[in-house]
């Protein structure tokens, strides 16, 4: 897989996680002021803007997978 493609896929997945967390936090803050929810969404979009640069500059985190996830038995 080309490097550019894997970077795009990684940023897309991370962006989905960031937006999901922002939505969850904003949902939990629904009884609070609109300013509090606005801060959550502003921080989320700032993180989305920084994500491609951070993905290029920071080292990759290699997490070990359990054997059942690393090589599924497809019989």
Beta strands, then each sheet from edge to edge (+ up, - down):
end
